[in-house]
Amino acid sequence: MDSLVYLLGGFATALEPMNLVFAAIGVLLGTAVGVLPGIGPALTVALLLPVTFKLDPGGSLIMFAGIYYGGMYGGSTTAILLNTPGESASVVTALEGNQMARRGRGGPALATAAIGSFVAALIATLGLAFLAPLLVKVAVKFGPWDYFGLMLIAFVTVSATFGSSPLRGLTSLAIGLWLGLIGIDQLTGQTRLAFGVPNLFDGIEVTTLAVGLFAIGEALHVVSRHLRTSEKPIAIKGSIWMSREDWSRSWKPWIRGTALGFPIGALPAGGAEIPTFLSYTMERKLSKKPEEFGTGAIEGVAGPEAANNASAAGTLVPLLTLGLPTSATAAVMLAGFQQYNLQPGPLLFVQYPALVWGLVASLFIANVMLLVLNLPLVGLWVRLLKIPVPWLYAGILVFASMGTIAANPSVVELLLLLGFGFLGFLMRRYDYPIAPVVVGLILGPLADSALRRSLQMSLGDPMILLQHPGSAIMIGIATLALVAPFLFRGLAKFRQDED
């Protein structure tokens, strides 16, 4: 009941004229950029971080959330019409959606994706509103040792979830942790790893790292592949509206996709990839026309798109209540919170209730805006696909550099931006995940502080981490999650050798 009262108060904040403008800008930008191949919501939020530095925190975060939801909607347009998923979560949508478009049914494919996204995001946002306060009540009782255990789970799961192998993920995380140690130590006042450069005494700016890795790195990667021409989008033939049969075949996959996406997205090791693949497999098994799969089955678009958007709302649960990002966009949004000296976690709900509940309420409003925008303006989004790639990424380079300089005018900051951009390029070139670096920079200092506070309270005895049940269980889970992939790989190799 308290959640309902808080949510109504959040709507009072979200319906303020300026916040409505921020939400509208967010969903427009998110959808537009989500439509463009290779540019997802993570890159968009990263680009806007320095630009929004001096804006109102509440309005900026509402805009970021609109971009997040809008990017999820827009990614389906690219996947269906170009067979080019903007993010890994849209890969499954492309399987059936592009086949439908090739058969002249691109309109119904885009419609079921948009309506399914609306239904899933609406239900999942309700789940966020009522589940988040319950998690906060548990998290408020955490001691520093519990927070250290939680950070370990975040480090291991993020490293294992992103990238082609756990070892590559851990390597990326190590880079982020090293960057997080740069600057003045908060406990002793000593300077660490600054090499005498005064600009580094306050540490590495999260915005500079995020923009460099995501925006500059992506632009350099595209240039290195000599992308000059893009595949032409498939023209939408016939009506965009769904037939009665399309509706009857879509509504159940929407519900099932939501039921899969939200709880998996809310897990600390969640994300959108797993529920979308599970949804596709489930719909294929439950379909009355399984022979259509592979040639354009509408259930194969409806279910995965619902799972994708439900998991987007689910990832906000650990982000807001525990400060744990489980996707690349959530990691960049975490940077957005820290830009305003806000640390997501249980205290955020206590210290800034109007901001948090205004953000949650704005997700409902953004969802309605997206449905209204996406169905009538499909033709406009398709035209955006025709922007030449060199123009697009040249604009990103200029925008990223100007935004960073405007937020922090310094030659050192510009050099760091270029350095991180080159690092992002190398990581993409050699298939190392980007998100763990940002997570390491943000959560590394928090884990360092929690560990040292625990040791101070125990007079240097590390067994304090195992003496408390909560931290002991979390450290055990983190160890198991770290060792399990290597054990499974070793067992599989052993069996192959035996055969």
N, C-alpha and C positions, 0 to 999 in steps of 0.2 A: 504493500500500500504506500509506503514511503517513497518507493521508486516512482510511482505514478504521480505523486505530488511534486517530486523533484523534476520529473519529465515535463509536467505542465509549466513549471517555472522556467524550464529550459526553452519551451516554445515561446514564452514571453520574451526571452532574450533573442532567440533565433528569428523571430518575426519583426525585430526592429529593422527599419528601412535600410540602414547601411549594411547590416548582416545579411539581409535578403540580396542586396547588390553583390556582396562578396560571394554568396552561394551561387548566384547566377553566373558571375565571372568564372568561378571555379568549374562549374559543370560545362560551360561553353568551352573553356580552355582544355579541360580534361577530355571531352569528347573529340574536339578538333585534333588534339595532339595524339589521342589514342588511335585515331583513324590513320595517321601517318605511319607508314611501315618503319619499324625499328625504333620508334620513339614511344616509350611507355610512360605511365604516370610517375614512376620513380624519377625519370630524367626531367619531366616537367616540374615536379615539386622541387627538385634540386636546382633547376634554373631559376625558379622564383624565390628561393630562400634569400639570396642577397637583396633582391628587389623589395621584398616585404619587410626588410629589417626594421624600418622605422614606423611601420603600420601598427594598428591596434592588434594585440596578440589574439584576442577572441575572433576578430574578423579574419585575420590571416589564417588561423587554424581551420575556421569554417571553410575558407576558400580552398585550403589544401585537401580537406575531406571531400569537397565537391570535385576537385581534380582527381582524387583517388577513385571515387565512384564513376566519374565521367570517363576516365581512362579505361575502366573495365568495360563500360558500354561500347566505347569507340573501338576497342580492340577487336570486337566481334565483326565489325564492318570490314576491317582489313582482312580478317581471316576468311570471311565468306566470299568477298568480291575479288580478292587478290591471292587467296591461298597463302597469305603471308601473316602469320600470327605476330602481333606486336609483342606479346609476352608468352612465356612457356605455358601459362594457364589457358591460352586460347588455341593451343595446338589441336586439342580434341574437337573444338568447334569447327575448325577448318576441314576436318575429315569429311563430315557430312554436309556442312554448310556450303563449301565450295562446289560440291557435286550438285546440290540443289540449284545453285546459281547457274551452273553450266547447263542445267536442264530448263532454264528459264524461270526458275522458282526462287530467285534471289529475294524478291519482295517478302513472301511468307517466311523465308529463313531469317531475314533481318527483323521481321515483326515478332516471331516467336522468341528470338534472342532478346529483343528489347522488353517485351512483356514479361518473359521469364525472369529477366534480370530485375525488373521492377518488383515482381511478386517475391522473389527470393530475398532481395535487399530489404524489403519492407518487413518480412517475417524475421529476418536475421537481426535487423536493427532493434526490433522489439526484444529479441533475445538478449542483445547487448545491454539494453536499458535495464532489464530485470536481473541479468546474471552478474553484471559488473559489481553492484553493491554487495552481493554475497561474497565475491572474491576479495573485495576490499576489507570486509570484516575479518577475514582470515589473515590477510597480508598485514594488517595493522599490528598484529601480535608478533611479527617477525623481529628477531634480534639480529645483530650484525652477522653472526654465524649463519643464520638462515638466509640472509641476503647473499652471502658469499656462495652458499650452496646453490641458490637460485641462479646466480650469475654463471656458475660452472655449467649448469644445465643449458642456459642460453648459449654459452660459447660452443658447447659440444653439438647441440642440436642445429644451430645455425651453420656450423662448419660441415655437418653431415648432410643437411638438407640442400644447401646450395653447392653447385659444382658437380663435376663428374666423378670425384672421389673424395673421401673424407680427408685424405692427406693434403690435397690441394686446398680444401676448405680450411684446414688447420693452419696451413702456411699463410693464407690470406688473413686469417684471424691474428696470427702472430705479428704480421705487419701492422695491423690496427692497434694491437696492444702496445707495441713499441712506440707508435706515434702518440698513444695516449699517455705515455710516461713523460713526454717532453713538457718542460715548463717547471714552475716553482712547486715543490712538494707542499701540499696543504698542511701536513702534520709537522714537518720540521723546518719549512721555510727555505730549504736548500734547492738550488737550481739543478735540474736533471736534463741531460742530453740537449741543452740549448746551444752548446758550442760558442758561448759568448755573444750570441745574436740577441739583442734586446727584444726584438719583435717576437721571439719564441718563448719569452719568459711567461707569458700568459697561456702557453700551449698552442696547439694547432687548432685553427678555427674549423668547426665541423662543416660549416657551409662551404669553405674553400675546398676541403677534401671531397665533399659530396659532388660539388659542381665539377671539379677536376676529373674525378673518376668516372662519373656518369656522363656528363655533357662533352667535355673536351676529349676524353678517352674514346667515346663512341664516335665522335666526328673523325678523329684520326684513324680509327679502325675502318670506318666506311671509306675514307680516302685511300687507305692502303689496299683495299679490295677493288679499287677503280670502278666503283658503282657509278655509272653515268646514265643508264636507262633503266627504268622500272617496268615491270610487267603491267600491261594496260588492264584496268579494272573491267570486269564483266558488266555489260549494260543490264539494268534491271528491266525485265520484260513483264508486261501484264500488270495486274494490280498488286499493291504492296500488302493488301489486307489478306488475312487468313480465312480459309473456307471453314465451314462447320466441321468437316472432317479433321482439318488441321487443329482446330481448337480441342476437339475430343481426344486427339492423339498427343496434345501438348500439356494439358493441365496436370495430369498425373506425374509426368517427368519433372515439371516445375517443382511440385511438392517434394518428390523424392530427392531431387537435386539439392533442394534447400536443406532437407533433413541430413544429407551427407556433408554438405559444404560447411554449415555453421559450426557444428561441434569439432570437426577436424581443423578448421581454420582457427578456432579458439584454443587449440592445444599449443603449448610452447614449441612443439616441433611440427606445427601444422603447415599452412600454406595452401595454395589453390590447386597445385598440380595433382596431388593424390586424389581429392574428391572428384575432380573432373574426369579422370581416368576411370575411377570406380563407378561414377554415374553412367558413363558411356557403356561400360561392361554390363551394368545392371539393366540398362534400357535395351541393350541388344538381346539379353536373355529373356526379358519380360515381353518383348515386342510380339505382336500378333503377325507382323510381317518382317521377320528377321532377314529375309532375302533382300530387303531394300537397303540394309546397312552396307555401306560401301558405294552405293549409287545415289544416295541422297535421302536418308530417312530423317523426317523432321524431329523424331524423338532424340536422335543423336545430336541435335542442335539445342533443343529445349532443356534437356537434363543437364548437360555439362555447363551451359551458360548460367543456369540457376545455381549450380554448385559453385561456379566461379565467383559469382557476386555474393552468394551467402558466405563464402569463406572470406571475402573482402571485409565484411562486417565482423566476422569471427576474429580476424587478426587484430581488430581494434580492442578486443577484450583483454588479451595479455599486454597489449601496448599501454592502454590507459590504466589498468589496475596494477600491473607488476612492472611496467617499464621495459617489457621484453618485445622486441620486434621479431616477427616470424616471416616477414617478406621484405624484399628490397625497398618497396614503397614505404612500408612501416618503419624501416630503418631511417629513411630520409625524413619521414614525418617526426620521428624521435629527435632528429637534428633540428627540425622546426620548433619543437617545444623548447629544446635547450637554447635556441637562439634568443628566447625571451626569458631565460633563467628559470624555466619551468621543468621540473623533473617528473615525468609520468610515474605513477605509482599510487599506493593507497592514500598518501598524504595530499595528493592533488585533489581528490574528491572532498577532502576536509578543508583545505586552504582556499581552493578556487572552485567551489561548487557551481557558481553561475557560469563559469567558462566551460566546465566539463559538460554540464547538462545542456547548455546552449549548443555545444558541439554535437552532442547526441541527437538533440531535437532537429538540428540543421540537416542531419543525414536523411530524415524523413522528407524534409522540404526539398533537398537536392534530388532525392529519388523521384518525386513527382515532377520536378522541373525536367529531369532527364527523359522521362517517358513522353512528356509534352514536346520536348525538343527533337527526340530521336526519330519518331515516326514521320513527322512532316518534313524534316530537314535532311532526309537520307540523300537526296539529290545534291545538296550543298556539300555534305561530307564526302561524297564520291568525287566532287570536283577538286577537293583538297589533295586527293591522291595524285593529281597531275602536276603538283609542284615539283620542278626539277630537283633532283637530289643534291647537286652542288650548291644551288641557291639555299636549300633548306639547311644544310650543315654549316655553310659559311655564316648564315644568320645566327645559328646556335653558337658558333665560336665567338662572334662579335658580342652577342647578348650576354654570354657567360662571363666574358672578360670585363665588359662594362659594369655588369651587376656586381661582380666581386670587388672591383676597384671603388665603386660608389659606396659599398658597405664598409670597406676597410682600405682607404687610400694609402698604399705602401708598395714600394718596389719589391720588397721581400714577399709580400702576399701574392703579387702577380707571378713571381718566380716559383713560389710554392704551387700556385694554380697550374702553371705549365708543367712543373715536375709531376704533380699528381695526375695530370692529363696523360703524360707519357707513360706513367705507371699503369693507368687504366688501360691504355692501348696495349701494353705488353701483357697485362693480365688477360685481356680478351684474346690476344694473339695466341697465347699458350694455354688457354682454357682454364684460367683461374677465376673463381667467383669474386665479384666485386663487393657484394653486400657485407661479408664478414669483416672487411677492413673498416667500414663505417661503424659496424656494431662494436668492434674492438676498441675503436677510438672513443666511443661514447660510454660503453659499459666498463672498459678497462679501469679507468680511474675510480669508478664506484666499487668494483671488485677489490681493487688495491686498498681502498679506504676501509671496506668492510672486513677484510682479512686482518689488517693491521690493528683495527679497533678490537677485534676478537682476541688477538694475541696480547694486546695491552691489558685487557680485562682478565686474562688468564696468566699474566706475568710470563708470557712467552711460551706457554704450553700449547702446542698445536692440537693436542687431544681434545681441546674444547670443541673443535669442529665435529668430533664424533660422539661427544658426550650428550649433545642435545639431539633428540630423536628426529626433529624436522631437518636439521642440516645433515645429519648422518644419512637419512633416507635420500635426500637430494644429491649428496655426493656419490652415493651408491648408484643412483639412476644415471648420473653423468658418466661415471666410470663404465657402467654397463653399455651405455650408448656409444662411448668412445671405442670400447674393445670389440663390441659385437660385429661391426662390419668387417674388421680384419679377421675375426674368428670364422665368420661365414665364408669369407673369400678363401681362407686357408683350407676349410673343410671341403669346399667345392673343388679346389685344386687337387686335394688328396684323393677325392673320389675319381676325378678324371685320370689321375696317375694309376689308380687301381684298375680302372676299366682298360 
